[in-house]
């Protein structure tokens, strides 16, 4: 069994603690098909939380209401994260 000191990926999650958005997306992209691009305008946003690795779409959907970002899917293999239009 995984204990409290066990890395999150062994439990199927990404644990983010004040993590930059671009670093989070780079980590998440390792667990999904395709390419995830992050606009430099939002790359430095910080986030904290626990996100599932087995459902990248659910993790991305959780970010949109929490951060001023928009996730745009150009194809099932190309995803762009940029600033939310106001």
PDB file of N, CA, C and O in Angstrom:
ATOM      1  N   UNK A   1       0.830  -1.203   0.000  1.00  0.00           N
ATOM      2  CA  UNK A   1       0.000   0.000   0.000  1.00  0.00           C
ATOM      3  C   UNK A   1       0.867   1.257   0.000  1.00  0.00           C
ATOM      4  O   UNK A   1       1.933   1.296   0.615  1.00  0.00           O
ATOM      5  N   UNK A   2       0.393   2.269  -0.693  1.00  0.00           N
ATOM      6  CA  UNK A   2       1.114   3.537  -0.754  1.00  0.00           C
ATOM      7  C   UNK A   2       0.903   4.312   0.534  1.00  0.00           C
ATOM      8  O   UNK A   2      -0.226   4.471   0.997  1.00  0.00           O
ATOM      9  N   UNK A   3       1.983   4.785   1.100  1.00  0.00           N
ATOM     10  CA  UNK A   3       1.919   5.558   2.329  1.00  0.00           C
ATOM     11  C   UNK A   3       1.933   7.045   2.044  1.00  0.00           C
ATOM     12  O   UNK A   3       1.992   7.453   0.884  1.00  0.00           O
ATOM     13  N   UNK A   4       1.880   7.864   3.087  1.00  0.00           N
ATOM     14  CA  UNK A   4       1.813   9.311   2.921  1.00  0.00           C
ATOM     15  C   UNK A   4       3.029   9.908   2.212  1.00  0.00           C
ATOM     16  O   UNK A   4       2.903  10.938   1.551  1.00  0.00           O
ATOM     17  N   UNK A   5       4.194   9.288   2.334  1.00  0.00           N
ATOM     18  CA  UNK A   5       5.401   9.819   1.699  1.00  0.00           C
ATOM     19  C   UNK A   5       5.611   9.314   0.281  1.00  0.00           C
ATOM     20  O   UNK A   5       6.591   9.677  -0.368  1.00  0.00           O
ATOM     21  N   UNK A   6       4.706   8.488  -0.198  1.00  0.00           N
ATOM     22  CA  UNK A   6       4.835   7.908  -1.531  1.00  0.00           C
ATOM     23  C   UNK A   6       4.514   8.952  -2.593  1.00  0.00           C
ATOM     24  O   UNK A   6       3.549   9.702  -2.447  1.00  0.00           O
ATOM     25  N   UNK A   7       5.323   9.011  -3.678  1.00  0.00           N
ATOM     26  CA  UNK A   7       5.019   9.975  -4.745  1.00  0.00           C
ATOM     27  C   UNK A   7       3.609   9.788  -5.296  1.00  0.00           C
ATOM     28  O   UNK A   7       3.109   8.666  -5.383  1.00  0.00           O
ATOM     29  N   UNK A   8       2.971  10.901  -5.668  1.00  0.00           N
ATOM     30  CA  UNK A   8       1.592  10.868  -6.144  1.00  0.00           C
ATOM     31  C   UNK A   8       1.385   9.996  -7.362  1.00  0.00           C
ATOM     32  O   UNK A   8       0.354   9.332  -7.472  1.00  0.00           O
ATOM     33  N   UNK A   9       2.350   9.979  -8.293  1.00  0.00           N
ATOM     34  CA  UNK A   9       2.160   9.214  -9.512  1.00  0.00           C
ATOM     35  C   UNK A   9       1.984   7.733  -9.234  1.00  0.00           C
ATOM     36  O   UNK A   9       1.345   7.031 -10.018  1.00  0.00           O
ATOM     37  N   UNK A  10       2.545   7.240  -8.120  1.00  0.00           N
ATOM     38  CA  UNK A  10       2.358   5.824  -7.788  1.00  0.00           C
ATOM     39  C   UNK A  10       0.939   5.554  -7.302  1.00  0.00           C
ATOM     40  O   UNK A  10       0.491   4.407  -7.286  1.00  0.00           O
ATOM     41  N   UNK A  11       0.232   6.617  -6.905  1.00  0.00           N
ATOM     42  CA  UNK A  11      -1.165   6.500  -6.481  1.00  0.00           C
ATOM     43  C   UNK A  11      -2.127   6.963  -7.569  1.00  0.00           C
ATOM     44  O   UNK A  11      -3.339   7.006  -7.358  1.00  0.00           O
ATOM     45  N   UNK A  12      -1.575   7.315  -8.750  1.00  0.00           N
ATOM     46  CA  UNK A  12      -2.424   7.709  -9.871  1.00  0.00           C
ATOM     47  C   UNK A  12      -2.874   9.154  -9.846  1.00  0.00           C
ATOM     48  O   UNK A  12      -3.908   9.491 -10.424  1.00  0.00           O
ATOM     49  N   UNK A  13      -2.109  10.019  -9.181  1.00  0.00           N
ATOM     50  CA  UNK A  13      -2.472  11.438  -9.102  1.00  0.00           C
ATOM     51  C   UNK A  13      -1.237  12.317  -9.303  1.00  0.00           C
ATOM     52  O   UNK A  13      -0.099  11.883  -9.125  1.00  0.00           O
ATOM     53  N   UNK A  14      -1.503  13.561  -9.678  1.00  0.00           N
ATOM     54  CA  UNK A  14      -0.475  14.604  -9.659  1.00  0.00           C
ATOM     55  C   UNK A  14      -0.790  15.480  -8.459  1.00  0.00           C
ATOM     56  O   UNK A  14      -1.895  16.009  -8.338  1.00  0.00           O
ATOM     57  N   UNK A  15       0.166  15.628  -7.590  1.00  0.00           N
ATOM     58  CA  UNK A  15       0.008  16.501  -6.433  1.00  0.00           C
ATOM     59  C   UNK A  15       0.714  17.823  -6.742  1.00  0.00           C
ATOM     60  O   UNK A  15       1.936  17.863  -6.889  1.00  0.00           O
ATOM     61  N   UNK A  16      -0.047  18.877  -6.838  1.00  0.00           N
ATOM     62  CA  UNK A  16       0.509  20.189  -7.151  1.00  0.00           C
ATOM     63  C   UNK A  16       0.424  21.072  -5.911  1.00  0.00           C
ATOM     64  O   UNK A  16      -0.643  21.229  -5.318  1.00  0.00           O
ATOM     65  N   UNK A  17       1.545  21.636  -5.533  1.00  0.00           N
ATOM     66  CA  UNK A  17       1.575  22.559  -4.406  1.00  0.00           C
ATOM     67  C   UNK A  17       2.290  23.824  -4.864  1.00  0.00           C
ATOM     68  O   UNK A  17       3.517  23.859  -4.950  1.00  0.00           O
ATOM     69  N   UNK A  18       1.511  24.860  -5.155  1.00  0.00           N
ATOM     70  CA  UNK A  18       2.051  26.118  -5.669  1.00  0.00           C
ATOM     71  C   UNK A  18       2.871  25.884  -6.947  1.00  0.00           C
ATOM     72  O   UNK A  18       3.907  26.515  -7.154  1.00  0.00           O
ATOM     73  N   UNK A  19       2.395  24.974  -7.793  1.00  0.00           N
ATOM     74  CA  UNK A  19       3.086  24.593  -9.026  1.00  0.00           C
ATOM     75  C   UNK A  19       2.722  25.554 -10.151  1.00  0.00           C
ATOM     76  O   UNK A  19       1.575  25.986 -10.268  1.00  0.00           O
ATOM     77  N   UNK A  20       3.706  25.880 -10.970  1.00  0.00           N
ATOM     78  CA  UNK A  20       3.438  26.698 -12.156  1.00  0.00           C
ATOM     79  C   UNK A  20       2.553  25.914 -13.115  1.00  0.00           C
ATOM     80  O   UNK A  20       2.665  24.693 -13.222  1.00  0.00           O
ATOM     81  N   UNK A  21       1.673  26.625 -13.811  1.00  0.00           N
ATOM     82  CA  UNK A  21       0.762  25.983 -14.746  1.00  0.00           C
ATOM     83  C   UNK A  21       1.514  25.271 -15.859  1.00  0.00           C
ATOM     84  O   UNK A  21       1.149  24.153 -16.224  1.00  0.00           O
ATOM     85  N   UNK A  22       2.550  25.884 -16.406  1.00  0.00           N
ATOM     86  CA  UNK A  22       3.294  25.232 -17.484  1.00  0.00           C
ATOM     87  C   UNK A  22       3.953  23.938 -17.016  1.00  0.00           C
ATOM     88  O   UNK A  22       4.011  22.968 -17.771  1.00  0.00           O
ATOM     89  N   UNK A  23       4.448  23.914 -15.784  1.00  0.00           N
ATOM     90  CA  UNK A  23       5.054  22.687 -15.243  1.00  0.00           C
ATOM     91  C   UNK A  23       3.986  21.621 -15.023  1.00  0.00           C
ATOM     92  O   UNK A  23       4.214  20.442 -15.296  1.00  0.00           O
ATOM     93  N   UNK A  24       2.821  22.035 -14.529  1.00  0.00           N
ATOM     94  CA  UNK A  24       1.718  21.091 -14.332  1.00  0.00           C
ATOM     95  C   UNK A  24       1.290  20.473 -15.657  1.00  0.00           C
ATOM     96  O   UNK A  24       1.106  19.260 -15.751  1.00  0.00           O
ATOM     97  N   UNK A  25       1.130  21.315 -16.687  1.00  0.00           N
ATOM     98  CA  UNK A  25       0.703  20.809 -17.993  1.00  0.00           C
ATOM     99  C   UNK A  25       1.753  19.884 -18.610  1.00  0.00           C
ATOM    100  O   UNK A  25       1.410  18.898 -19.263  1.00  0.00           O
ATOM    101  N   UNK A  26       3.026  20.203 -18.403  1.00  0.00           N
ATOM    102  CA  UNK A  26       4.086  19.319 -18.903  1.00  0.00           C
ATOM    103  C   UNK A  26       3.997  17.950 -18.231  1.00  0.00           C
ATOM    104  O   UNK A  26       4.159  16.919 -18.882  1.00  0.00           O
ATOM    105  N   UNK A  27       3.742  17.951 -16.935  1.00  0.00           N
ATOM    106  CA  UNK A  27       3.613  16.678 -16.211  1.00  0.00           C
ATOM    107  C   UNK A  27       2.366  15.930 -16.659  1.00  0.00           C
ATOM    108  O   UNK A  27       2.425  14.724 -16.903  1.00  0.00           O
ATOM    109  N   UNK A  28       1.246  16.623 -16.771  1.00  0.00           N
ATOM    110  CA  UNK A  28      -0.002  15.983 -17.186  1.00  0.00           C
ATOM    111  C   UNK A  28       0.115  15.420 -18.598  1.00  0.00           C
ATOM    112  O   UNK A  28      -0.437  14.359 -18.892  1.00  0.00           O
ATOM    113  N   UNK A  29       0.825  16.120 -19.464  1.00  0.00           N
ATOM    114  CA  UNK A  29       0.936  15.674 -20.860  1.00  0.00           C
ATOM    115  C   UNK A  29       1.674  14.349 -20.992  1.00  0.00           C
ATOM    116  O   UNK A  29       1.539  13.663 -22.005  1.00  0.00           O
ATOM    117  N   UNK A  30       2.442  13.989 -19.993  1.00  0.00           N
ATOM    118  CA  UNK A  30       3.125  12.687 -20.011  1.00  0.00           C
ATOM    119  C   UNK A  30       2.132  11.524 -19.910  1.00  0.00           C
ATOM    120  O   UNK A  30       2.470  10.387 -20.238  1.00  0.00           O
ATOM    121  N   UNK A  31       0.918  11.811 -19.460  1.00  0.00           N
ATOM    122  CA  UNK A  31      -0.074  10.773 -19.213  1.00  0.00           C
ATOM    123  C   UNK A  31      -1.267  10.843 -20.163  1.00  0.00           C
ATOM    124  O   UNK A  31      -2.300  10.227 -19.902  1.00  0.00           O
ATOM    125  N   UNK A  32      -1.138  11.582 -21.257  1.00  0.00           N
ATOM    126  CA  UNK A  32      -2.209  11.648 -22.251  1.00  0.00           C
ATOM    127  C   UNK A  32      -1.582  11.658 -23.632  1.00  0.00           C
ATOM    128  O   UNK A  32      -0.415  12.013 -23.798  1.00  0.00           O
ATOM    129  N   UNK A  33      -2.372  11.263 -24.619  1.00  0.00           N
ATOM    130  CA  UNK A  33      -1.896  11.301 -25.997  1.00  0.00           C
ATOM    131  C   UNK A  33      -1.976  12.713 -26.530  1.00  0.00           C
ATOM    132  O   UNK A  33      -2.853  13.490 -26.150  1.00  0.00           O
ATOM    133  N   UNK A  34      -1.052  13.036 -27.415  1.00  0.00           N
ATOM    134  CA  UNK A  34      -1.104  14.326 -28.063  1.00  0.00           C
ATOM    135  C   UNK A  34      -0.206  15.355 -27.420  1.00  0.00           C
ATOM    136  O   UNK A  34       0.637  15.045 -26.579  1.00  0.00           O
ATOM    137  N   UNK A  35      -0.411  16.592 -27.840  1.00  0.00           N
ATOM    138  CA  UNK A  35       0.432  17.715 -27.436  1.00  0.00           C
ATOM    139  C   UNK A  35      -0.397  18.711 -26.641  1.00  0.00           C
ATOM    140  O   UNK A  35      -1.524  19.034 -27.015  1.00  0.00           O
ATOM    141  N   UNK A  36       0.166  19.192 -25.549  1.00  0.00           N
ATOM    142  CA  UNK A  36      -0.460  20.249 -24.744  1.00  0.00           C
ATOM    143  C   UNK A  36       0.454  21.465 -24.820  1.00  0.00           C
ATOM    144  O   UNK A  36       1.628  21.388 -24.459  1.00  0.00           O
ATOM    145  N   UNK A  37      -0.078  22.572 -25.286  1.00  0.00           N
ATOM    146  CA  UNK A  37       0.679  23.821 -25.378  1.00  0.00           C
ATOM    147  C   UNK A  37       0.127  24.818 -24.368  1.00  0.00           C
ATOM    148  O   UNK A  37      -1.075  24.876 -24.111  1.00  0.00           O
ATOM    149  N   UNK A  38       1.041  25.601 -23.803  1.00  0.00           N
ATOM    150  CA  UNK A  38       0.658  26.602 -22.804  1.00  0.00           C
ATOM    151  C   UNK A  38       1.109  27.974 -23.278  1.00  0.00           C
ATOM    152  O   UNK A  38       2.287  28.181 -23.570  1.00  0.00           O
ATOM    153  N   UNK A  39       0.179  28.900 -23.352  1.00  0.00           N
ATOM    154  CA  UNK A  39       0.477  30.268 -23.729  1.00  0.00           C
ATOM    155  C   UNK A  39       1.370  30.888 -22.650  1.00  0.00           C
ATOM    156  O   UNK A  39       1.077  30.751 -21.462  1.00  0.00           O
ATOM    157  N   UNK A  40       2.451  31.566 -23.040  1.00  0.00           N
ATOM    158  CA  UNK A  40       3.323  32.210 -22.051  1.00  0.00           C
ATOM    159  C   UNK A  40       2.597  33.201 -21.144  1.00  0.00           C
ATOM    160  O   UNK A  40       3.051  33.468 -20.032  1.00  0.00           O
ATOM    161  N   UNK A  41       1.479  33.747 -21.609  1.00  0.00           N
ATOM    162  CA  UNK A  41       0.726  34.711 -20.804  1.00  0.00           C
ATOM    163  C   UNK A  41       0.140  34.092 -19.540  1.00  0.00           C
ATOM    164  O   UNK A  41      -0.130  34.806 -18.574  1.00  0.00           O
ATOM    165  N   UNK A  42      -0.062  32.770 -19.531  1.00  0.00           N
ATOM    166  CA  UNK A  42      -0.632  32.107 -18.356  1.00  0.00           C
ATOM    167  C   UNK A  42       0.318  31.080 -17.741  1.00  0.00           C
ATOM    168  O   UNK A  42      -0.015  30.462 -16.730  1.00  0.00           O
ATOM    169  N   UNK A  43       1.474  30.895 -18.328  1.00  0.00           N
ATOM    170  CA  UNK A  43       2.409  29.857 -17.887  1.00  0.00           C
ATOM    171  C   UNK A  43       2.817  29.984 -16.426  1.00  0.00           C
ATOM    172  O   UNK A  43       3.038  28.976 -15.756  1.00  0.00           O
ATOM    173  N   UNK A  44       2.921  31.212 -15.924  1.00  0.00           N
ATOM    174  CA  UNK A  44       3.378  31.432 -14.555  1.00  0.00           C
ATOM    175  C   UNK A  44       2.298  31.370 -13.491  1.00  0.00           C
ATOM    176  O   UNK A  44       2.591  31.522 -12.305  1.00  0.00           O
ATOM    177  N   UNK A  45       1.040  31.147 -13.900  1.00  0.00           N
ATOM    178  CA  UNK A  45      -0.020  31.018 -12.894  1.00  0.00           C
ATOM    179  C   UNK A  45       0.289  29.843 -11.979  1.00  0.00           C
ATOM    180  O   UNK A  45       0.852  28.840 -12.417  1.00  0.00           O
ATOM    181  N   UNK A  46      -0.075  29.967 -10.721  1.00  0.00           N
ATOM    182  CA  UNK A  46       0.210  28.917  -9.736  1.00  0.00           C
ATOM    183  C   UNK A  46      -1.060  28.170  -9.370  1.00  0.00           C
ATOM    184  O   UNK A  46      -2.146  28.747  -9.319  1.00  0.00           O
ATOM    185  N   UNK A  47      -0.906  26.870  -9.116  1.00  0.00           N
ATOM    186  CA  UNK A  47      -2.050  26.078  -8.698  1.00  0.00           C
ATOM    187  C   UNK A  47      -1.631  25.057  -7.659  1.00  0.00           C
ATOM    188  O   UNK A  47      -0.468  24.664  -7.576  1.00  0.00           O
ATOM    189  N   UNK A  48      -2.590  24.645  -6.882  1.00  0.00           N
ATOM    190  CA  UNK A  48      -2.403  23.609  -5.876  1.00  0.00           C
ATOM    191  C   UNK A  48      -3.605  22.686  -5.928  1.00  0.00           C
ATOM    192  O   UNK A  48      -4.726  23.127  -6.182  1.00  0.00           O
ATOM    193  N   UNK A  49      -3.373  21.417  -5.690  1.00  0.00           N
ATOM    194  CA  UNK A  49      -4.460  20.451  -5.683  1.00  0.00           C
ATOM    195  C   UNK A  49      -3.953  19.062  -6.023  1.00  0.00           C
ATOM    196  O   UNK A  49      -2.764  18.851  -6.263  1.00  0.00           O
ATOM    197  N   UNK A  50      -4.875  18.133  -6.038  1.00  0.00           N
ATOM    198  CA  UNK A  50      -4.580  16.745  -6.393  1.00  0.00           C
ATOM    199  C   UNK A  50      -5.443  16.417  -7.605  1.00  0.00           C
ATOM    200  O   UNK A  50      -6.666  16.556  -7.564  1.00  0.00           O
ATOM    201  N   UNK A  51      -4.795  15.980  -8.683  1.00  0.00           N
ATOM    202  CA  UNK A  51      -5.473  15.775  -9.961  1.00  0.00           C
ATOM    203  C   UNK A  51      -5.242  14.349 -10.453  1.00  0.00           C
ATOM    204  O   UNK A  51      -4.144  13.813 -10.303  1.00  0.00           O
ATOM    205  N   UNK A  52      -6.271  13.729 -11.040  1.00  0.00           N
ATOM    206  CA  UNK A  52      -6.144  12.337 -11.493  1.00  0.00           C
ATOM    207  C   UNK A  52      -5.294  12.218 -12.752  1.00  0.00           C
ATOM    208  O   UNK A  52      -5.400  13.039 -13.664  1.00  0.00           O
ATOM    209  N   UNK A  53      -4.457  11.196 -12.795  1.00  0.00           N
ATOM    210  CA  UNK A  53      -3.659  10.928 -13.988  1.00  0.00           C
ATOM    211  C   UNK A  53      -4.420  10.117 -15.022  1.00  0.00           C
ATOM    212  O   UNK A  53      -4.128  10.200 -16.215  1.00  0.00           O
ATOM    213  N   UNK A  54      -5.390   9.336 -14.577  1.00  0.00           N
ATOM    214  CA  UNK A  54      -6.105   8.457 -15.505  1.00  0.00           C
ATOM    215  C   UNK A  54      -7.220   9.175 -16.251  1.00  0.00           C
ATOM    216  O   UNK A  54      -7.862   8.580 -17.117  1.00  0.00           O
ATOM    217  N   UNK A  55      -7.464  10.448 -15.929  1.00  0.00           N
ATOM    218  CA  UNK A  55      -8.501  11.219 -16.605  1.00  0.00           C
ATOM    219  C   UNK A  55      -8.015  12.658 -16.770  1.00  0.00           C
ATOM    220  O   UNK A  55      -8.419  13.553 -16.028  1.00  0.00           O
ATOM    221  N   UNK A  56      -7.138  12.862 -17.759  1.00  0.00           N
ATOM    222  CA  UNK A  56      -6.555  14.181 -17.990  1.00  0.00           C
ATOM    223  C   UNK A  56      -7.628  15.213 -18.301  1.00  0.00           C
ATOM    224  O   UNK A  56      -7.489  16.375 -17.919  1.00  0.00           O
ATOM    225  N   UNK A  57      -8.688  14.818 -18.981  1.00  0.00           N
ATOM    226  CA  UNK A  57      -9.767  15.755 -19.301  1.00  0.00           C
ATOM    227  C   UNK A  57     -10.422  16.284 -18.030  1.00  0.00           C
ATOM    228  O   UNK A  57     -10.729  17.473 -17.939  1.00  0.00           O
ATOM    229  N   UNK A  58     -10.635  15.423 -17.065  1.00  0.00           N
ATOM    230  CA  UNK A  58     -11.234  15.856 -15.795  1.00  0.00           C
ATOM    231  C   UNK A  58     -10.309  16.831 -15.068  1.00  0.00           C
ATOM    232  O   UNK A  58     -10.764  17.812 -14.480  1.00  0.00           O
ATOM    233  N   UNK A  59      -9.014  16.551 -15.114  1.00  0.00           N
ATOM    234  CA  UNK A  59      -8.042  17.443 -14.478  1.00  0.00           C
ATOM    235  C   UNK A  59      -8.058  18.812 -15.156  1.00  0.00           C
ATOM    236  O   UNK A  59      -8.024  19.840 -14.480  1.00  0.00           O
ATOM    237  N   UNK A  60      -8.110  18.829 -16.481  1.00  0.00           N
ATOM    238  CA  UNK A  60      -8.131  20.091 -17.217  1.00  0.00           C
ATOM    239  C   UNK A  60      -9.419  20.861 -16.965  1.00  0.00           C
ATOM    240  O   UNK A  60      -9.391  22.085 -16.839  1.00  0.00           O
ATOM    241  N   UNK A  61     -10.542  20.163 -16.891  1.00  0.00           N
ATOM    242  CA  UNK A  61     -11.814  20.823 -16.621  1.00  0.00           C
ATOM    243  C   UNK A  61     -11.836  21.458 -15.233  1.00  0.00           C
ATOM    244  O   UNK A  61     -12.512  22.465 -15.024  1.00  0.00           O
ATOM    245  N   UNK A  62     -11.110  20.882 -14.293  1.00  0.00           N
ATOM    246  CA  UNK A  62     -11.046  21.443 -12.946  1.00  0.00           C
ATOM    247  C   UNK A  62     -10.257  22.748 -12.915  1.00  0.00           C
ATOM    248  O   UNK A  62     -10.469  23.579 -12.032  1.00  0.00           O
ATOM    249  N   UNK A  63      -9.355  22.933 -13.866  1.00  0.00           N
ATOM    250  CA  UNK A  63      -8.530  24.142 -13.886  1.00  0.00           C
ATOM    251  C   UNK A  63      -9.290  25.368 -14.388  1.00  0.00           C
ATOM    252  O   UNK A  63      -9.071  26.476 -13.897  1.00  0.00           O
ATOM    253  N   UNK A  64     -10.176  25.178 -15.356  1.00  0.00           N
ATOM    254  CA  UNK A  64     -10.840  26.323 -16.004  1.00  0.00           C
ATOM    255  C   UNK A  64     -11.605  27.225 -15.036  1.00  0.00           C
ATOM    256  O   UNK A  64     -11.458  28.443 -15.133  1.00  0.00           O
ATOM    257  N   UNK A  65     -12.411  26.703 -14.110  1.00  0.00           N
ATOM    258  CA  UNK A  65     -13.099  27.628 -13.193  1.00  0.00           C
ATOM    259  C   UNK A  65     -12.174  28.198 -12.114  1.00  0.00           C
ATOM    260  O   UNK A  65     -12.475  29.235 -11.524  1.00  0.00           O
ATOM    261  N   UNK A  66     -11.058  27.525 -11.858  1.00  0.00           N
ATOM    262  CA  UNK A  66     -10.172  27.944 -10.781  1.00  0.00           C
ATOM    263  C   UNK A  66      -9.141  28.987 -11.214  1.00  0.00           C
ATOM    264  O   UNK A  66      -8.661  29.763 -10.388  1.00  0.00           O
ATOM    265  N   UNK A  67      -8.802  29.009 -12.497  1.00  0.00           N
ATOM    266  CA  UNK A  67      -7.788  29.921 -13.013  1.00  0.00           C
ATOM    267  C   UNK A  67      -8.358  30.721 -14.180  1.00  0.00           C
ATOM    268  O   UNK A  67      -9.314  30.278 -14.818  1.00  0.00           O
ATOM    269  N   UNK A  68      -7.797  31.876 -14.466  1.00  0.00           N
ATOM    270  CA  UNK A  68      -8.295  32.678 -15.601  1.00  0.00           C
ATOM    271  C   UNK A  68      -7.750  32.154 -16.937  1.00  0.00           C
ATOM    272  O   UNK A  68      -7.041  32.857 -17.658  1.00  0.00           O
ATOM    273  N   UNK A  69      -8.100  30.910 -17.240  1.00  0.00           N
ATOM    274  CA  UNK A  69      -7.599  30.253 -18.449  1.00  0.00           C
ATOM    275  C   UNK A  69      -8.751  29.692 -19.271  1.00  0.00           C
ATOM    276  O   UNK A  69      -9.884  29.567 -18.806  1.00  0.00           O
ATOM    277  N   UNK A  70      -8.417  29.365 -20.496  1.00  0.00           N
ATOM    278  CA  UNK A  70      -9.337  28.695 -21.392  1.00  0.00           C
ATOM    279  C   UNK A  70      -8.595  27.523 -22.019  1.00  0.00           C
ATOM    280  O   UNK A  70      -7.463  27.680 -22.477  1.00  0.00           O
ATOM    281  N   UNK A  71      -9.218  26.359 -22.045  1.00  0.00           N
ATOM    282  CA  UNK A  71      -8.632  25.173 -22.666  1.00  0.00           C
ATOM    283  C   UNK A  71      -9.331  24.977 -24.001  1.00  0.00           C
ATOM    284  O   UNK A  71     -10.547  24.789 -24.059  1.00  0.00           O
ATOM    285  N   UNK A  72      -8.549  25.021 -25.070  1.00  0.00           N
ATOM    286  CA  UNK A  72      -9.086  24.878 -26.416  1.00  0.00           C
ATOM    287  C   UNK A  72      -8.548  23.600 -27.034  1.00  0.00           C
ATOM    288  O   UNK A  72      -7.338  23.378 -27.083  1.00  0.00           O
ATOM    289  N   UNK A  73      -9.458  22.769 -27.503  1.00  0.00           N
ATOM    290  CA  UNK A  73      -9.068  21.520 -28.151  1.00  0.00           C
ATOM    291  C   UNK A  73      -9.175  21.718 -29.658  1.00  0.00           C
ATOM    292  O   UNK A  73     -10.269  21.888 -30.194  1.00  0.00           O
ATOM    293  N   UNK A  74      -8.028  21.693 -30.335  1.00  0.00           N
ATOM    294  CA  UNK A  74      -8.018  21.867 -31.791  1.00  0.00           C
ATOM    295  C   UNK A  74      -8.306  20.534 -32.486  1.00  0.00           C
ATOM    296  O   UNK A  74      -9.009  20.489 -33.495  1.00  0.00           O
ATOM    297  N   UNK A  75      -7.766  19.475 -31.947  1.00  0.00           N
ATOM    298  CA  UNK A  75      -8.069  18.099 -32.360  1.00  0.00           C
ATOM    299  C   UNK A  75      -7.975  17.283 -31.088  1.00  0.00           C
ATOM    300  O   UNK A  75      -7.664  17.822 -30.026  1.00  0.00           O
ATOM    301  N   UNK A  76      -8.237  16.001 -31.184  1.00  0.00           N
ATOM    302  CA  UNK A  76      -8.115  15.190 -29.967  1.00  0.00           C
ATOM    303  C   UNK A  76      -6.657  15.075 -29.523  1.00  0.00           C
ATOM    304  O   UNK A  76      -6.378  14.654 -28.400  1.00  0.00           O
ATOM    305  N   UNK A  77      -5.732  15.448 -30.404  1.00  0.00           N
ATOM    306  CA  UNK A  77      -4.312  15.346 -30.076  1.00  0.00           C
ATOM    307  C   UNK A  77      -3.628  16.686 -29.841  1.00  0.00           C
ATOM    308  O   UNK A  77      -2.455  16.709 -29.467  1.00  0.00           O
ATOM    309  N   UNK A  78      -4.319  17.796 -30.046  1.00  0.00           N
ATOM    310  CA  UNK A  78      -3.720  19.115 -29.851  1.00  0.00           C
ATOM    311  C   UNK A  78      -4.605  19.955 -28.950  1.00  0.00           C
ATOM    312  O   UNK A  78      -5.771  20.208 -29.253  1.00  0.00           O
ATOM    313  N   UNK A  79      -4.027  20.384 -27.833  1.00  0.00           N
ATOM    314  CA  UNK A  79      -4.751  21.133 -26.824  1.00  0.00           C
ATOM    315  C   UNK A  79      -3.968  22.403 -26.507  1.00  0.00           C
ATOM    316  O   UNK A  79      -2.750  22.354 -26.339  1.00  0.00           O
ATOM    317  N   UNK A  80      -4.652  23.527 -26.427  1.00  0.00           N
ATOM    318  CA  UNK A  80      -4.012  24.815 -26.153  1.00  0.00           C
ATOM    319  C   UNK A  80      -4.619  25.408 -24.889  1.00  0.00           C
ATOM    320  O   UNK A  80      -5.840  25.491 -24.756  1.00  0.00           O
ATOM    321  N   UNK A  81      -3.752  25.823 -23.957  1.00  0.00           N
ATOM    322  CA  UNK A  81      -4.201  26.479 -22.742  1.00  0.00           C
ATOM    323  C   UNK A  81      -3.723  27.928 -22.809  1.00  0.00           C
ATOM    324  O   UNK A  81      -2.524  28.198 -22.874  1.00  0.00           O
ATOM    325  N   UNK A  82      -4.675  28.846 -22.791  1.00  0.00           N
ATOM    326  CA  UNK A  82      -4.356  30.260 -22.903  1.00  0.00           C
ATOM    327  C   UNK A  82      -5.214  31.083 -21.978  1.00  0.00           C
ATOM    328  O   UNK A  82      -5.987  30.535 -21.193  1.00  0.00           O
ATOM    329  N   UNK A  83      -5.089  32.402 -22.060  1.00  0.00           N
ATOM    330  CA  UNK A  83      -5.886  33.271 -21.194  1.00  0.00           C
ATOM    331  C   UNK A  83      -7.364  33.215 -21.568  1.00  0.00           C
ATOM    332  O   UNK A  83      -7.725  33.091 -22.738  1.00  0.00           O
ATOM    333  N   UNK A  84      -8.200  33.310 -20.552  1.00  0.00           N
ATOM    334  CA  UNK A  84      -9.647  33.349 -20.765  1.00  0.00           C
ATOM    335  C   UNK A  84     -10.022  34.696 -21.365  1.00  0.00           C
ATOM    336  O   UNK A  84      -9.569  35.744 -20.904  1.00  0.00           O
ATOM    337  N   UNK A  85     -10.848  34.653 -22.389  1.00  0.00           N
ATOM    338  CA  UNK A  85     -11.321  35.904 -22.988  1.00  0.00           C
ATOM    339  C   UNK A  85     -12.417  36.486 -22.114  1.00  0.00           C
ATOM    340  O   UNK A  85     -13.273  35.762 -21.607  1.00  0.00           O
ATOM    341  N   UNK A  86     -12.383  37.781 -21.947  1.00  0.00           N
ATOM    342  CA  UNK A  86     -13.398  38.431 -21.119  1.00  0.00           C
ATOM    343  C   UNK A  86     -14.394  39.184 -21.970  1.00  0.00           C
ATOM    344  O   UNK A  86     -15.322  39.794 -21.440  1.00  0.00           O
TER     345      UNK A  86
END
